[in-house]
Amino acid sequence: MIDTACILAKSFLAHAEHHTSLESTQTRARQLIESGDIQLPALIVADRQIAGRGRGSNRWWTGDGSLAFSLVIDPEHFGFPRKAVPRLSLAAGVAIVDSVASRLDGHPLGLHWPNDVYVGERKLAGILVEVLPGGQHIVGVGINTNNSVADAPPSLQPSIATLRDLTGRIHDHTELLLALMENLEAACVQLGQPLETLGERFDLLCSQRGEVLTVYQGSQSITGRCVGIAADGSLLLDAPEGRRSLQSGTLKQAGEW
């Protein structure tokens, strides 16, 4: 059971709620904002999502025991603009890495541009940032915590990892959420400061360096070898036509040229 009262008392949140089941925490967050009946920052947590959302038309698998939540913030409170959305996704990834690292001693953690956290070559967490008309940002996070790869759809099993499988134990979600809120607050504060403050972590944690990647932007595609992530959150690719800096796109691994 998640202790929302404890999380409220020990974090920067003004609102927190926990549900056993939701369509998605992102949908609930939007409903609360539209109703005007919410104080920010706000946290919505669900044990189970019926229609968890990913980027575009993707859906996030929320296995039994995983952790899914949405954090609603006002970027003006932290001094960063809407155009910082690519950096906010990566900043959330840094916060996740910092929150789980002590639980995964010896396991390599990294950022998988533009919005995932990986353990080695397997996905541990996904992030979805949405900007509402009023300027509020919803940071949706799904982390494979106490679920198991064995229970995932067969098509996902080769590409995902969970804390439970990697450590052989159950992790307390209240404790983990407290760590996440502390690190997410720190990341938001850093987003309002000079780029280098947080941007160095993006590049340091880049897990795709050296890989040949193809990024799709509408009907166009750019293929190149990843040389890191820039301080502004852009993916840096060395393409045949030269160095490319990409702020957004859908990513696929291309293999060797």
PyMOL commands that set and color helices and strands:
alter all, ss='L'
color gray80, all
select helices_A, chain A and resi 4-10+25-35+75-78+82-103+149-151+157-159+163-167+173-191+195-204
alter helices_A, ss='H'
color red, helices_A
select strands_A, chain A and resi 15-19+42-46+67-73+109-112+116-119+122-131+137-143+212-217+220-229+235-239+242-246+250-253
alter strands_A, ss='S'
color yellow, strands_A
deselect
rebuild
show_as cartoon
